[in-house]
Amino acid sequence: MTNVDPGRALLERLREYEARYEALSARLAEPALVQNPSQYQKVAKELSELREVAEAAAVYRRCLASLAEAEEIIRDGSDAELTELARAERTAIRTEADRLEAHLKILLIPKDPADSRNAIVEVRAGTGGDEAGLFAGDLYRMYLRFAERQGWRIEPLSSSLNPAGGFKEAVFLVSGPEVYGRLKFESGVHRVQRVPKTEASGRIHTSAASVAVLPEAEDVEVEVDPEDLEIDVYRSGGPGGQSVNTTDSAVRVTHRPTGIVVSCQDEKSQLKNKNKALKILKARLLDLLRAQQNEKISAERRQQIGSGDRSAKIRTYNFPQSRVTDHRIHLTLYRLEEILDGDLDEFVRHLALAAQENALSNAPPPD
């Protein structure tokens, strides 16, 4: 049960959030800030992020005040009818206070600052030959359909087709609100179990494709020294006769210090391919930096469910049983066609909840 005083630590943390919220609200009204669009946007964004905590804290404080008032009436006991009414109200108020306290604890869990960013998604065929390439194509379309359902924008960055159909690799940028926060748990190895179209005996094959979801890097975070880059241009591969293949428009960028190599050949323009390659390179460098930072902090602080190792199998798509199982949260859904058509909301919601509960269990409780 929640007492009238739930602990100084929680209330002090709430006061810090409320004070920051009030200060930002006042600053947002300053004429000088309005004249600086970039700073105004930064303050407005932080204010928006704090609003839910501030509003929930205000409701929580009113609830505690009502609980204290009910306790006072019960202690006084001079009016039997009023005392009985206060006892009944106290039970309901305590239940609401418990709910609000639990909600506030979740809101106070530090958020990954990258959650609100755009994401670069990389889908690659794994073991399984041509069937793995076809499955990579299925995953690519699944994420495109999911993005369409969310109202997000898609920009293809790089791709390599499989001769039998599907992709050897597909890299694309997803833009919109909270994209990385909703897609980041898709990172890992996805496995498919089905009968390939080329399988005459009807035997079920198991293939795999890997997915990497990286937050889009901002220029101020990842500085790339041009001296560290080796840039090669070459003629794009692919079906003959296409105009994209007639000039040296393809670009390969190698980052010497890390050995990261990025190639882009989708555009006819060498400059456009170079810019897309640099965008992917910066995202991969930021991902490398975040991984190193997470390792230094501790394994519990990692944002991915489980170990966060992308080599780990995270999900199985079983066609004969129309079953999709996420092995990290032990959730199985028998809606394979709908999921491959982009209906990922249930998985996204449960994965986010599991990550939230994990972060809450590892966070030090209020005194």
N, C-alpha and C positions, 0 to 999 in steps of 0.2 A: 504493500500500500504506500501511497505517496503522503508524506507528512506536509504540514504547512510550510516548513522550510525544507526544500528538496536538496539543499546543499549549496554552500557558498560557491563552489567551483562552477556549477552550471549557471547560476545567476550572474556571476562575474563575467563569464564568457558571453552571456546574453547582453550584458551592459556594454561590453566592448563592441559587439555587433550593432547594437542600437545607437551608440555614440557615433560610430563610423557612418551609419545610415543617415543620421541627422546632419552630420558635417557635410556629407556628400550632397544631401538634399539642398542645403543652404548654398553650397558651392555651385550647384547646377543653375541657380538663379542669378549668379553673378554675371553682369554684362560682359566683363572681360573674357569669361570662359566661352560665351556664345560666339565671340569673335575668333575663337580658335577651334575649328571644327574637329580636328583630330583629338585634342584634349577633351572637348565636350563629349565626343563619342565614347572615349575611354571612361570618363566619369559616369556617363549614363549607363554604360554596360555594367560597371561595378555596382551602381545603385540598384539596377534591376536584379542582379544576383543576390543582393542583400535583402531585397524587399520581402521575400518569403519568410526569411528568418525573423525580420523585424515585426512583421504582422503576426506571425505565430507566437512570438515572444509576448506581444501585447495581449493576445487572447489568454496565454498561459498565466500572465500576471493577474489578469482580472479573475481568472479561475481560482488562483491562490488566495486572492483577497476575499472571494465569496466563501472559500473553505474556511478561512480564518474567522469570518463573521459567523458562520454556522457553528464553529467550535466555541466561540465566545457565548453564543446564546445557550448552547448545551451546558457550558460550565456554570452559567448564571442560574438556569433552572427555575427561575421565579414564575414563569408562565408555562404550565404543563402542556397546553395545546401548542404553543409556539415552539417549545422544546422538542416535541414529537415531530413537528414539521421540519425543524432544523436537522434532526437525525436522518430523516428520509432524504433531505436535500444533500446532506453530507456524503451519503453513499454514492449518489449520482455525480456529485462534483468530484469526488475522489477518482471515480472511474474515468471521467473526462480529463482530469489532471494527469492520470497515468498515461492516457493516450497521447496527450499533448507533449508530455515529457519524452516519451519514446520517439515521437515525430521530430522533436527538436534535436534529440541526440543524433538522429540520422542526418538532419539538415546541417549539423555542426561538423560532420565528417568532412575533412578537407577534400575538395573536389580536384580532380585532375584538370589543371588549367588548359589542357589540350582538348578537353571534351567538346568545347564549343567550336572547334576548328573544322575546316574542310578536311577530307581524307583522300589519300592516294591509295587505291586498292590494286594489289598485284595478284593475279590468278595464274598459276602455272601448272601444267600437266606434270604428273608424277609417274609412279610405277603403273604399268598397264598398257604401254604402247599407244596405238591409235585410240583405244577405248578411253584412256586417260585424257587424251586431247579432246574427245567428244564430251567427256564429263566436265573438263575445264570450261568448255563452251556453255554447258548447262549452268554452271555456277556463275559465269559471266552474265548470262541472261537473267538469272535469279536476282543478282544484285542490281542490275539495271531496272528490273520490274519493281523491286523493293524501293529503289530511289524514286521511281515515278510515282509510286503510291504515297511517298512522303512529300512530294513536290520539290525534290532536290534536282539539281542540274548535273549532267554528266558531260565530261570532256575526255574523249579518248586521248591517251598520251603515247602509247606504244603498243604494238601487237605483232605477234608472229603466228601465222596460221599453220595448222596441221594439215598435211596433204590429204588426209582422209576426212577432213572437216574438223571443226572445233579449233582450239588454240594450243599452241605450244606455250604461249605466254600472252597475257592481256593486261595492260596497265592503264588505269583511268582515274581521273580526278572527280570526286563527288563533292559538290558545293551546296551548302545550305546550313540551317541552324542545327547545332548539336550533332553534326554528322559523325565525327570521330567517336564521340561518346556512345553512339548507338551502334556503330559498326565495329568497334575495336575488338570485341569478343569473337569476331569471325576469323581472327588470325589463327592459323593452325592447319593441320592436315585433315582434309575431308575425304571420306572413303565412300565408294559406291559399289553396290552389289547388284548385278543385273546380267541378263543374257545379251551379249553384244549382237548387233544386227548381222554380223559376219559369222556368228557361231551356228553352224548347221545342226549340231547335236543338242542344242538347247541347254548347254551347261552354263551355270552361273559363274561369272568372272568377278573378281574383286580388283578394282583399280583405285587410284588416288590422285588428288590434285591438292596443291598447297595454296593457301591464301595468306597474304600479308596486308595488314591495314596500318598505314602510317599517317600521323597527323601532318598536314601540310606545313612546311616550315616557313617562318617569316624571315625576311632578310636580316633583321636585327639579331636573330638568334644564331643563324648559321652563316658565318663568314667564310667564303671560299676564295682563297688566294689564287688568282689566275695562273700564278707560277706553279701551282700544285696540279694543274690540269693538263692532261694530254688529250688533244682533240683531233680526231681523224675523220675524214669525210670519204665516202665511197658511194658507189651506185647501189640504189635500193634493189633488194631481191624481190621475187614474187612473179606473178604471171607476166609473160612477155607482152610487149606492145602497149603497156600502160604508160602514160606520160610520166608517172612518178619514177619510172625506171630509166629514163633517158638522160638524166643528169646526175652528177655526184651530189645528191641532196641528202643522203643518209648521213647521220652523225653518230660517232662513238666518242663518249667522254669518259676518260679514266682519271680517277682521283688518286694520285700517286701515294699520299700518306696512308690511305686505308685500303687501296687496291680495289675500291668499288668501281665497277664499269657499268655504264648505262648507254644503251643504243636506242636511237629513234629514227624511223624511216617512213612514218605514215604520211607526212606532209610532203608536198612538192617543193616547198621552200626549205633550203638549208638552214636559214635563220630560225624558222619556226621549229624545226627539228632540234636545233641546238637549244632553244629556250625551253622546250619540253624536257629535253634530257637533263638540263640543269635543275629544273623543278623537281624531277624525280630524284636526282642526286642529293639535293638539299634535304628532301624528306627522309632519304635513307641515312644521311649523316645525322639528322636530328634524332631519328630512331636509335641509331647507335649511341649517341650521347645520352639519351634517356635511359637506355638499357644499362649503360655504365653507371649512371647516377643511381638507378634503382638497386643495382648490385651493391653499391657502397652503402646505401641507406639500410636495407635489409630485405630479405625475401618476402616478408609479410607486407611490405609496402608496394609490391608489384601490382600493377593494375589488371593483369590478365588473371582469369580464373585459373586455379591450380598453379602449376609451375610457371606458366607463361611461355614454356618452350614451344616454339612453332613446329618442332619436329613431332610433337605429341599428337596422336589421333584425337580429334575433338568431336567429330560427328560422322555418323554412318547413314547413308541413303540406301535403303533396301527396297528395290523395285518390286520383287515378287510379293512382298507383304505390304507394299505401299507404306512403308514405315521409315521414319526419320528419328534417330536417337542421338541426343547430345550427351556424350559420355561424362562431361564435367559435372553436370547437374542431374544426371540420370533421368532425363526427361525424354519420353518417347511419344511421338505424335503420328497418328495414322492418316496423314493428309499430305502425302508426298507430292502429288501433282500441284496442289495449292501452294505448298512451300516453294517448289521450284518455279512457280509463277510469281514469286516475290512476297508471299504471305509469311514473313519472318517475325511478325510482331510478338507472337507468344514466346519464341526463343529469346528475342532481344529483351523482353520484359523480365523473364525468369533469370537470365544471365546477369542483368543489371542488379536485380534483387539479391542474387547470391553474392555478387561482389560487394554490395552494400552491407549485407549481413556479415561478411567476412571482415570488412573494414571496421565495422562496429564492434565485433568480438575482439579484435586486436587493439582497439583504441582504449586507452586508460579510462576507467569509469570516473565520473565526477565524485569528488569527496563527499 
